[in-house]
Amino acid sequence: MPLSHILDACPTWFQVSSAALDEILGSVCLEIDGAADTINIDLRIRDQSGAISVQEQVPGTKYPKTCHERHLQSDEHFCLGMHAGNNIVSGDHANVWWGLLKHFLELQRVADRTKRWPPQQQMSHGDAGPHQIAAAVAAKELGIEYEYMRMLEGEEFWFSTGTYKVSSRGKLANGWLPCPAGCKRQGKAIPRSRCCNSRAVVTLLYQEKLRRMKVDLFYALSRLSGEVCCGTMLNCPLRESSSSAAARVTASV
């Protein structure tokens, strides 16, 4: 049982108050290096059809019930990472899960104080996550992984503007123009048609486009379901006008 592994691997900063076959209740008292205060929160850990989930015992007590910018999901559970609660079949898996929970709580402390999710810690919501991973892999292959992370934090780069087109054959359009990745040979810009890493360029453009589409769709559906901004973060798509996003989701569904 996944929950038994979670219980056996329980860290010293989590005090169990009750444990059943499908649920653990307990309290966090987590000290932060270099900080005078501690993180204190009451949690409910559940086995939901073989996957471990975690939330506040009374959602909305310490954190907002739902805030996608803080990775607090629509069902009021914490998002610790893609598939974080799946396939916990050993003590090692459980230790990793507890580590993810600890990191998540530390990130929430930063978000409380700065009203921003810490940089380079974000994963795109909903079905956009796999596209972010694929785009990041392509960016790393091109040597621009840092630029990709900056783009996720709000900066614009050539791969996020939507100006570069990919043909139905998976080739960059206008092959005589310079490669957007800045590839050069003997100090001269290489045409797109001769780029030695065109596959990575195309993958980055394609996956980033899909990521943005899936993020827009995610927030459009959130608006249509009645979700509103909790007001705890400086930037939130739910605070923006929903007209364009609603139009996109209507066309997509």
LUMROKOL-659047 format. One record per residue: residue number from 1; residue in one letter; x, y, z of N, C-alpha, C, O in turn. Coordinates in steps of 0.05 Angstrom, whole numbers, plus 5000, padded with zeros to 4 digits. Each point is the difference from the previous one (the first is absolute). Example, Ala and Ser with C-alpha at 12.3 -4.5 7.8 and 13.67 -1.06 7.14 Angstrom:
LUMROKOL-659047
REC  nr rest n_xx n_yy n_zz ca_xx ca_yy ca_zz c_xx c_yy c_zz o_xx o_yy o_zz
REC   1    a 5264 4886 5156  4982  5024  5000 5018 5024 5000 5021 5000 5013
REC   2    s 4972 5021 4973  5016  5024  5001 4985 5022 5014 5010 5022 5004
end
This chain:
LUMROKOL-659047
REC  nr rest n_xx n_yy n_zz ca_xx ca_yy ca_zz c_xx c_yy c_zz o_xx o_yy o_zz
REC   1    m 5017 4976 5000  4983  5024  5000 5018 5025 5000 5017 5003 5017
REC   2    p 4978 5016 4964  5017  5024  4999 4999 5016 5026 5021 5011 5008
REC   3    l 4956 4990 5005  4998  5016  5025 5017 4989 5022 5010 5015 5017
REC   4    s 4993 4958 4984  5017  4988  5021 5029 5008 4996 5014 5004 5020
REC   5    h 4995 4998 4956  5027  5009  4995 5004 5030 5008 5020 5007 5012
REC   6    i 4959 5009 4983  5001  5028  5009 5002 5002 5030 5015 5015 5011
REC   7    l 4969 4969 5002  4999  5000  5030 5027 4991 5011 5010 5012 5019
REC   8    d 5001 4966 4970  5025  4990  5010 5023 5019 4996 5019 5001 5016
REC   9    a 4980 5016 4963  5021  5019  4994 4996 5027 5012 5013 5019 4993
REC  10    c 4967 4984 5024  4992  5026  5011 5024 5014 5013 5013 4989 5017
REC  11    p 4993 5036 4975  5023  5015  5011 4994 5011 5027 4977 5000 5010
REC  12    t 5044 5009 5003  4997  5011  5028 4984 5026 5000 4988 5006 5021
REC  13    w 5010 5008 4957  4985  5025  5000 4970 4997 4996 4985 5020 4999
REC  14    f 5006 4955 4998  4972  4995  4997 4990 4982 5023 5009 4977 5003
REC  15    q 4972 5033 5013  4990  4985  5023 4973 4988 4992 4981 5015 4995
REC  16    v 5017 4959 5005  4975  4986  4993 4981 5002 5023 5007 4993 5023
REC  17    s 4968 5015 4972  4979  5000  5020 4981 4977 4998 4989 4990 5020
REC  18    s 5007 5000 4955  4984  4976  4996 5008 4987 4973 5008 5014 4982
REC  19    a 4989 4960 5016  5006  4986  4976 4980 4978 4995 4994 4984 5018
REC  20    a 4995 5015 4958  4982  4979  4991 5010 4987 4975 5022 5008 4990
REC  21    l 4963 4973 4999  5009  4987  4976 5003 5019 4976 5018 4996 4983
REC  22    d 4965 5024 5016  5000  5017  4976 5005 5030 5007 4998 5017 4983
REC  23    e 5010 4989 5042  5004  5028  5007 5019 5003 5024 4998 4984 5020
REC  24    i 5019 5036 4979  5017  5008  5022 4994 5029 5006 5000 5017 4982
REC  25    l 4996 4989 5044  4997  5028  5009 5024 5007 5017 5010 4983 5015
REC  26    g 5000 5041 4982  5023  5008  5016 5007 5029 4997 4987 5015 4985
REC  27    s 5033 4993 5029  5008  5029  5001 5029 5003 4993 5017 4984 5008
REC  28    v 4989 5036 4976  5027  5007  4992 5011 5021 5019 4987 5020 5006
REC  29    c 5038 4976 5003  5015  5021  5014 5028 4999 4988 5017 4986 5009
REC  30    l 4987 5031 4971  5024  4998  4983 5017 5025 5005 4992 5022 4994
REC  31    e 5032 4974 5016  5019  5022  5003 5014 5006 4974 5006 4982 4984
REC  32    i 4999 5044 5012  5013  5009  4975 5027 5010 5007 5003 5016 5018
REC  33    d 5017 4974 4968  5028  5009  5005 5002 5030 4998 4992 5012 4980
REC  34    g 5019 5001 5040  5005  5029  5000 4975 5016 5006 5002 5025 4998
REC  35    a 4976 4963 5009  4975  5014  5006 4992 4996 5028 5005 4978 5012
REC  36    a 4983 5042 5000  4992  4998  5028 4974 4985 5004 4995 4988 5020
REC  37    d 4987 5014 4959  4974  4988  5003 5000 4971 4988 5020 4992 4989
REC  38    t 4958 4995 5014  4997  4973  4989 4975 4999 4983 4982 5017 5001
REC  39    i 5016 4962 4982  4976  4995  4984 4982 4981 5016 5009 4978 5007
REC  40    n 4967 5031 4999  4981  4984  5015 4974 4998 4985 4988 5020 4992
REC  41    i 5004 4955 5003  4976  4995  4984 4990 4972 5006 5015 4981 5002
REC  42    d 4958 5016 4999  4988  4974  5005 4992 4989 4972 4987 5013 4984
REC  43    l 5022 4962 5012  4996  4987  4974 4984 4975 5001 4999 4986 5020
REC  44    r 4988 5007 4957  4986  4975  4996 5013 4987 4976 5001 5011 4978
REC  45    i 5010 4965 5026  5013  4984  4979 4982 4976 4994 4993 4985 5018
REC  46    r 5001 5012 4956  4981  4979  4993 5012 4981 4978 5017 5008 4985
REC  47    d 4972 4968 5015  5004  4982  4978 4975 5001 4983 4979 4990 5008
REC  48    q 5024 5022 4968  4977  5002  4982 5005 4982 4976 5014 5007 4981
REC  49    s 4974 4969 5020  5003  4980  4979 5029 4994 4994 5008 4998 4976
REC  50    g 5009 5000 5044  5028  4993  4997 5019 5023 4997 5024 4996 4998
REC  51    a 4965 5029 5001  5017  5023  4998 4998 5016 5026 4979 5004 5011
REC  52    i 5044 5006 4998  5001  5015  5025 4994 5030 4994 5012 5012 4983
REC  53    s 4969 4999 5032  4993  5028  4998 5002 5013 5027 4998 4986 5021
REC  54    v 5006 5040 4980  5003  5014  5025 4986 5028 4998 5001 5013 4979
REC  55    q 4987 4995 5043  4986  5026  5001 5000 5009 5029 5006 4985 5018
REC  56    e 4985 5040 4986  4995  5009  5027 4977 4984 5012 4982 4991 4985
REC  57    q 5019 5004 5041  4977  4987  5013 4974 5016 4996 4979 4988 4994
REC  58    v 5023 5038 5008  4978  5018  4993 5010 5018 4978 5012 5021 5007
REC  59    p 4983 4973 4968  5011  5017  4978 4992 5029 5003 4977 5006 5006
REC  60    g 5042 5011 4990  4995  5029  5002 5009 5011 5027 4998 5024 5004
REC  61    t 5012 4959 5014  5009  5010  5027 5025 5016 4998 5001 5023 5010
REC  62    k 5020 4966 4978  5026  5014  4998 5005 5010 4972 5011 5022 4996
REC  63    y 4981 4962 4984  5004  5007  4972 4972 5004 4987 4980 4991 5011
REC  64    p 5019 5022 4966  4975  5000  4985 4990 4972 4994 5017 4982 4997
REC  65    k 4957 5014 5001  4990  4974  4993 5011 4992 4973 5008 4977 4995
REC  66    t 4991 5041 4986  5009  4996  4973 5016 5024 4991 4990 5023 5001
REC  67    c 5034 4973 4989  5015  5021  4987 5020 4986 4981 5020 4989 5009
REC  68    h 4975 5012 4966  5017  4986  4981 5028 5012 4999 5019 4985 4995
REC  69    e 4983 5041 5010  5027  5012  5000 5016 4990 5024 5025 5002 4999
REC  70    r 4962 4987 5021  5014  4989  5023 4998 4969 5000 5007 4987 5020
REC  71    h 4983 5002 4958  4998  4971  4997 4982 4987 5021 5005 4978 5010
REC  72    l 4974 5037 4996  4978  4989  5017 4977 4995 4981 4988 5018 4989
REC  73    q 5005 4956 5007  4983  4992  4978 4971 5005 5004 4991 5007 5022
REC  74    s 4994 4990 4957  4971  5005  5001 4986 4981 5020 4980 5008 5012
REC  75    d 5031 4968 4993  4988  4982  5019 5011 5005 5028 4995 4983 5018
REC  76    e 5020 5039 4986  5010  5009  5026 5023 4983 5011 5007 5001 5023
REC  77    h 5005 4983 4959  5024  4985  5007 5025 5015 4990 4999 5017 4982
REC  78    f 5024 4975 5030  5025  5012  4992 5011 4986 4975 4997 4976 4997
REC  79    c 5015 5040 4985  5014  4988  4977 5029 5000 5006 5013 5021 4999
REC  80    l 4998 4956 5008  5028  4998  5007 5018 4995 4976 5025 5001 5003
REC  81    g 4964 4995 4974  5015  4994  4976 4985 4980 4983 4981 4988 5009
REC  82    m 5027 5009 4966  4986  4982  4982 5001 4971 5011 5022 4989 5004
REC  83    h 4955 5000 5000  4997  4972  5009 5015 4994 5026 5009 4978 5005
REC  84    a 4994 5043 5012  5016  4997  5025 4989 4979 5018 5015 4987 5015
REC  85    g 4959 5009 4986  4988  4980  5018 4996 4973 4989 4989 4982 5013
REC  86    n 5020 5013 4962  4996  4974  4987 5023 4981 5006 5023 5008 5004
REC  87    n 4971 4966 4995  5020  4979  5001 5018 5002 5024 5025 4996 4998
REC  88    i 4964 5008 5025  5015  5000  5025 4999 4971 5011 4981 4993 5013
REC  89    v 5040 4992 4981  4999  4971  5006 5023 4992 5018 5005 4976 5004
REC  90    s 5009 5043 5007  5023  4994  5018 5005 5023 5018 4990 5022 4997
REC  91    g 5027 4973 5023  5008  5021  5018 5015 5022 4986 4998 5024 5007
REC  92    d 5018 4969 4973  5015  5020  4984 4981 5019 4986 5004 5025 5000
REC  93    h 4975 4964 4988  4980  5017  4986 4987 5018 5020 4995 5023 4994
REC  94    a 4999 4966 5030  4987  5017  5020 5018 5022 5010 4990 5023 5004
REC  95    n 5036 4972 4999  5018  5021  5008 5001 5022 4979 5002 5024 5007
REC  96    v 4998 4969 4968  4999  5020  4979 4975 5017 5002 5001 5024 4997
REC  97    w 4976 4963 5008  4975  5014  5003 5001 5020 5023 4991 5023 4997
REC  98    w 5019 4968 5025  5002  5019  5023 5019 5023 4994 4995 5023 5008
REC  99    g 5026 4972 4977  5018  5021  4992 4986 5020 4982 5004 5025 5002
REC 100    l 4979 4965 4979  4985  5018  4983 4980 5017 5016 4996 5024 4995
REC 101    l 4991 4964 5025  4982  5015  5017 5015 5022 5016 4990 5022 5002
REC 102    k 5033 4971 5009  5016  5020  5015 5007 5023 4982 4997 5023 5008
REC 103    h 5012 4971 4968  5007  5021  4981 4976 5017 4993 5002 5025 4998
REC 104    f 4975 4963 4998  4976  5014  4993 4992 5019 5022 4993 5023 4995
REC 105    l 5009 4969 5030  4993  5017  5023 5020 5023 5002 4992 5023 5007
REC 106    e 5033 4972 4987  5020  5022  5000 4994 5020 4978 5003 5024 5004
REC 107    l 4988 4967 4972  4993  5018  4979 4976 5016 5007 4998 5024 4993
REC 108    q 4983 4964 5021  4976  5015  5009 5008 5023 5019 4988 5021 4999
REC 109    r 5032 4974 5017  5009  5021  5018 5011 5024 4985 4995 5023 5006
REC 110    v 5020 4971 4973  5011  5021  4983 4977 5015 4986 5000 5024 4998
REC 111    a 4980 4961 4991  4978  5012  4987 4984 5018 5018 4990 5021 4992
REC 112    d 5007 4970 5033  4986  5017  5020 5013 5027 5004 4987 5021 5001
REC 113    r 5040 4978 4999  5015  5025  5006 5005 5017 4976 5000 5025 5003
REC 114    t 5003 4963 4973  5007  5016  4976 4976 5004 4981 5002 5017 4982
REC 115    k 4977 4967 5022  4977  5000  4981 5008 4991 4972 4987 5007 4981
REC 116    r 5035 4978 5018  5009  4988  4974 5008 4972 5006 5010 4993 5021
REC 117    w 4986 4990 4959  5010  4972  5002 5030 5002 4994 5009 5013 4981
REC 118    p 5008 4973 5035  5029  5003  4997 5009 4993 4971 4989 4982 4988
REC 119    p 5031 5032 5002  5009  4996  4973 5011 4972 4996 5012 4988 5018
REC 120    q 4984 5002 4957  5010  4974  4991 4988 4976 5016 5013 4979 5002
REC 121    q 4964 5026 5010  4987  4978  5015 4972 4994 4988 4986 4983 5011
REC 122    q 5007 5030 4968  4973  4997  4990 4998 4978 4979 5018 4995 4984
REC 123    m 4959 4991 5017  4992  4981  4980 4973 5008 4989 4982 5006 5015
REC 124    s 5016 4996 4959  4975  5009  4987 4977 4982 5009 5003 4976 5004
REC 125    h 4973 5036 4997  4977  4987  5012 4987 4980 4980 5003 5002 4976
REC 126    g 4982 4980 5036  4984  4982  4984 5016 4983 4980 5021 4989 5007
REC 127    d 4969 5010 4968  5013  4984  4979 5024 5014 4988 5012 4990 4981
REC 128    a 4995 5034 5029  5022  5015  4988 5027 4990 5010 5021 5005 4987
REC 129    g 4979 4982 5036  5026  4991  5012 5018 4984 4982 5023 5007 4997
REC 130    p 4967 4972 4990  5017  4984  4982 5012 5016 4977 5023 4995 4992
REC 131    h 4962 5025 4998  5011  5017  4979 5022 5018 5010 5020 5005 4986
REC 132    q 4978 5004 5039  5021  5016  5012 5026 4983 5002 5022 5010 4994
REC 133    i 4975 4966 5015  5023  4982  5003 5014 4995 4973 5024 5002 4998
REC 134    a 4959 4993 4982  5012  4995  4973 5013 5024 4989 5022 4999 4988
REC 135    a 4966 5025 5016  5012  5025  4991 5026 5006 5014 5020 5009 4988
REC 136    a 4981 4986 5038  5024  5005  5016 5023 4981 4992 5023 5009 4999
REC 137    v 4970 4966 4994  5021  4982  4990 5012 5010 4974 5024 5000 4996
REC 138    a 4959 5010 4986  5009  5011  4974 5017 5025 5005 5020 5004 4987
REC 139    a 4971 5013 5031  5015  5024  5006 5028 4994 5012 5020 5013 4993
REC 140    k 4981 4966 5023  5026  4992  5011 5018 4990 4978 5024 5005 5001
REC 141    e 4965 4980 4980  5016  4990  4978 5011 5023 4983 5022 4998 4989
REC 142    l 4964 5024 5011  5009  5024  4985 5018 5018 5016 5010 5020 4990
REC 143    g 4993 4973 5036  5016  5017  5017 4987 5025 5010 5013 5019 5008
REC 144    i 4960 4981 4992  4985  5024  5009 4980 4993 5021 4978 5011 5002
REC 145    e 5029 4970 5015  4982  4991  5022 4994 5023 5019 4978 5003 5009
REC 146    y 5043 5014 4997  4996  5022  5018 4980 5021 4988 4983 5011 5014
REC 147    e 5019 4994 4960  4982  5018  4987 4971 4989 5001 4981 5015 5003
REC 148    y 5017 4958 4995  4973  4989  5001 4988 5004 5028 4976 5006 5003
REC 149    m 5040 4990 5018  4990  5005  5027 4992 5029 5004 4980 5006 5013
REC 150    r 5036 5013 4976  4993  5028  5002 4974 5006 4986 4984 5017 5008
REC 151    m 5012 4969 4969  4975  5004  4986 4976 4991 5017 4979 5013 4999
REC 152    l 5024 4965 5016  4978  4991  5017 4994 5020 5022 4978 5001 5010
REC 153    e 5042 5015 4996  4996  5021  5021 4990 5026 4989 4996 5019 5015
REC 154    g 4999 4983 4958  4987  5023  4989 5015 5014 4977 4988 5017 4987
REC 155    e 5037 4977 5008  5014  5012  4979 4993 4987 4973 4991 4977 4999
REC 156    e 5012 5038 4979  4994  4990  4974 5026 4994 4985 5019 5016 5001
REC 157    f 4982 4962 4984  5022  4993  4983 4989 4990 4973 4976 4997 4997
REC 158    w 5043 4998 4985  4991  4994  4973 4982 4975 4999 4983 4998 4982
REC 159    f 5021 4983 5036  4984  4976  5000 4972 5003 5013 4985 4981 5000
REC 160    s 5010 5043 5011  4974  5003  5014 4982 5021 4986 4978 5005 5009
REC 161    t 5032 5008 4970  4985  5022  4988 4979 4991 4980 4981 5015 4994
REC 162    g 5022 4960 4996  4981  4990  4980 5005 5009 4972 4983 4996 4982
REC 163    t 5039 5018 5014  5006  5011  4973 5013 4979 4981 4999 5004 4976
REC 164    y 5012 4975 5035  5013  4980  4983 4980 4977 4994 4987 4990 5018
REC 165    k 5012 5003 4957  4981  4980  4991 5014 4974 4992 5023 5000 4991
REC 166    v 4963 4979 5014  5010  4973  4993 4981 4988 4979 4976 5000 5003
REC 167    s 5036 4989 4976  4984  4988  4978 4988 4974 5008 5007 4989 5021
REC 168    s 4975 5001 4963  4988  4974  5005 5020 4977 4999 4995 4978 5011
REC 169    r 5028 5027 4978  5021  4979  4999 5020 5003 5023 5020 4986 5002
REC 170    g 4973 5032 5017  5017  5003  5024 5025 5016 4995 5020 4997 5013
REC 171    k 4979 5021 4967  5023  5017  4993 4993 5029 5006 4977 5009 4998
REC 172    l 5044 5007 5010  4996  5028  5003 4993 5014 4974 5014 4995 4980
REC 173    a 4966 5022 5020  4993  5014  4975 5021 5021 4994 5016 5008 5017
REC 174    n 4985 5000 4958  5019  5021  4991 5029 4990 5006 5015 5014 5014
REC 175    g 4992 4964 4974  5026  4987  5006 5024 5016 4993 5022 4993 5009
REC 176    w 4975 5028 4974  5024  5016  4992 5007 5020 5022 5022 5012 4999
REC 177    l 4959 4993 5020  5006  5020  5021 5018 4988 5021 5002 4976 5002
REC 178    p 5010 5041 5015  5019  4990  5021 4985 4982 5020 4976 5004 5006
REC 179    c 5039 4976 5004  4989  4983  5021 4993 5016 5024 5016 5016 5009
REC 180    p 4960 4981 5003  4992  5017  5023 5017 4994 5025 5001 5016 5018
REC 181    a 5012 4960 4983  5016  4994  5023 5027 5014 4999 5016 4998 5019
REC 182    g 4990 5017 4959  5024  5015  4998 5024 4983 4992 5023 5008 5005
REC 183    c 4972 4969 4982  5022  4983  4991 5018 5014 4980 4989 5014 4982
REC 184    k 5037 4983 5020  5019  5013  4982 5021 4980 4991 5006 4981 5014
REC 185    r 5005 5025 4963  5023  4984  4990 5020 5020 4988 4994 5015 4982
REC 186    q 5030 4984 5030  5021  5018  4992 4991 5030 5003 5006 5017 4984
REC 187    g 4979 4987 5037  4991  5027  5007 4976 5010 4985 4991 5022 5004
REC 188    k 4998 4961 4978  4977  5008  4984 4976 4984 5008 5001 4976 5007
REC 189    a 4976 5038 4993  4975  4987  5008 4993 4978 4980 5003 5003 4976
REC 190    i 4988 4974 5035  4992  4977  4983 4971 5002 4993 4983 5006 5017
REC 191    p 5010 4989 4957  4972  4999  4993 4985 4978 5015 5012 4980 5008
REC 192    r 4963 5024 4996  4984  4980  5015 5001 4973 4987 5000 4979 5014
REC 193    s 5000 5021 4959  5000  4974  4986 5026 4984 5005 5000 4976 4995
REC 194    r 5021 5037 5014  5026  4987  5004 5007 4997 5030 5022 4992 5007
REC 195    c 4959 5015 5010  5006  4999  5029 5005 4971 5008 4985 4982 4993
REC 196    c 5037 5014 5021  5008  4972  5007 4983 4989 5023 5002 4976 5006
REC 197    n 4981 5041 5007  4983  4990  5022 4971 5010 4995 4987 5008 5019
REC 198    s 5005 4990 4957  4973  5010  4993 4978 4984 5015 4979 5011 5006
REC 199    r 5027 4963 4999  4980  4984  5014 4994 5012 5028 4977 5002 5008
REC 200    a 5044 5006 5007  4996  5012  5026 4986 5027 4998 4983 5006 5017
REC 201    v 5024 5010 4963  4986  5026  4996 4971 4996 4995 4983 5013 5013
REC 202    v 5010 4968 4969  4972  4995  4994 4985 4989 5024 4978 5008 5006
REC 203    t 5035 4974 5009  4988  4988  5024 4994 5022 5020 4978 5001 5012
REC 204    l 5041 5017 4993  4996  5021  5019 4977 5018 4992 4982 5006 5016
REC 205    l 5017 5002 4959  4978  5018  4990 4973 4985 5003 4980 5012 5009
REC 206    y 5019 4964 4982  4975  4984  5000 4990 4995 5028 4977 5004 5006
REC 207    q 5041 4987 5012  4992  4993  5027 4993 5025 5016 4981 4999 5017
REC 208    e 5033 5023 4979  4993  5024  5015 4973 5011 4991 4985 5011 5016
REC 209    k 5009 4987 4958  4974  5008  4990 4978 4984 5013 4980 5011 5008
REC 210    l 5024 4962 4993  4980  4983  5013 4997 5006 5030 4978 5000 5011
REC 211    r 5045 5006 5002  4999  5006  5028 4982 5024 5005 4983 5000 5018
REC 212    r 5021 5021 4967  4985  5024  5003 4970 4996 4994 4983 5011 5014
REC 213    m 5011 4973 4966  4973  4994  4994 4986 4985 5023 4978 5006 5007
REC 214    k 5037 4975 5004  4988  4984  5022 4997 5017 5025 4981 4996 5015
REC 215    v 5037 5022 4991  4998  5018  5023 4975 5018 4996 4985 5003 5019
REC 216    d 5012 5008 4957  4977  5017  4995 4974 4984 5004 4981 5010 5011
REC 217    l 5019 4966 4979  4976  4983  5002 4994 4994 5029 4977 5000 5009
REC 218    f 5044 4994 5007  4997  4994  5028 4987 5023 5015 4981 4996 5015
REC 219    y 5028 5028 4980  4989  5023  5015 4972 5008 4989 4984 5009 5015
REC 220    a 5012 4986 4959  4973  5006  4990 4980 4981 5012 4978 5009 5008
REC 221    l 5029 4966 4995  4982  4981  5013 4996 5006 5030 4978 4997 5011
REC 222    s 5043 5013 5001  4998  5008  5028 4980 5023 5003 4984 5000 5019
REC 223    r 5017 5019 4963  4981  5022  5001 4972 4990 4995 4981 5009 5014
REC 224    l 5016 4974 4967  4973  4990  4993 4988 4984 5024 4976 4998 5003
REC 225    s 5041 4990 5013  4991  4985  5023 4994 5018 5024 4991 4990 5021
REC 226    g 5014 5036 4976  4993  5018  5021 5023 5007 5019 4996 5014 5020
REC 227    e 5029 4977 4974  5022  5006  5018 5008 5030 4997 4999 5011 4978
REC 228    v 5009 5000 5044  5008  5028  5000 5027 5003 5014 5009 4982 5014
REC 229    c 5004 5040 4981  5027  5006  5012 4997 5003 5030 4982 5014 5009
REC 230    c 5036 4974 5006  5000  5001  5029 5013 5026 5010 4996 5008 5023
REC 231    g 5019 5006 4960  5012  5025  5007 5026 4998 5016 5010 5021 5009
REC 232    t 5001 4956 4994  5025  4997  5016 5025 5002 4983 5022 5001 5012
REC 233    m 4976 5000 4962  5024  5002  4983 4998 5025 4983 4979 5011 4994
REC 234    l 5045 5000 4999  5001  5024  4984 4989 4997 4972 4987 5018 4989
REC 235    n 5018 4959 4999  4990  4995  4973 4983 4974 4999 5008 4980 5011
REC 236    c 4970 5022 4976  4982  4977  4998 4982 5003 4976 4986 5020 4997
REC 237    p 5015 4960 4985  4983  5002  4976 4970 5001 5006 4985 5011 4984
REC 238    l 5006 4979 5039  4972  5001  5007 4991 5029 5007 4976 5006 5000
REC 239    r 5043 5012 5004  4994  5028  5006 4996 5015 4974 4989 5022 5000
REC 240    e 5020 4967 4978  4999  5013  4974 4973 4996 4987 4984 4983 5009
REC 241    s 5010 5032 4970  4976  4997  4985 4998 4972 4989 5020 4990 4989
REC 242    s 4957 4997 5013  4997  4973  4990 4989 4998 4972 4996 4978 4990
REC 243    s 4999 5044 4997  4986  4999  4974 5016 4985 4979 4989 4983 4986
REC 244    s 5037 5024 5011  5016  4987  4980 5004 4971 5006 4999 4983 4982
REC 245    a 5006 5010 5044  5004  4972  5007 4975 4984 4996 5001 4977 4991
REC 246    a 4976 5035 5016  4975  4986  4997 4995 4994 4970 4990 4979 4993
REC 247    a 5017 5040 4990  4996  4996  4971 5018 4977 4990 4992 4984 4984
REC 248    r 5033 5015 5027  5018  4979  4992 4990 4973 5008 5001 4980 4985
REC 249    v 4990 5018 5040  4990  4973  5009 4975 4991 4985 4997 4977 4995
REC 250    t 4985 5042 4998  4977  4993  4985 5007 4989 4973 4988 4981 4991
REC 251    a 5033 5030 4997  5009  4990  4974 5015 4973 5002 5001 4985 4981
REC 252    s 5010 5010 5043  5017  4976  5003 4984 4975 5009 5007 4978 4993
REC 253    v 4971 5027 5022  4985  4978  5011 4983 4986 4979 4985 4981 5005
end
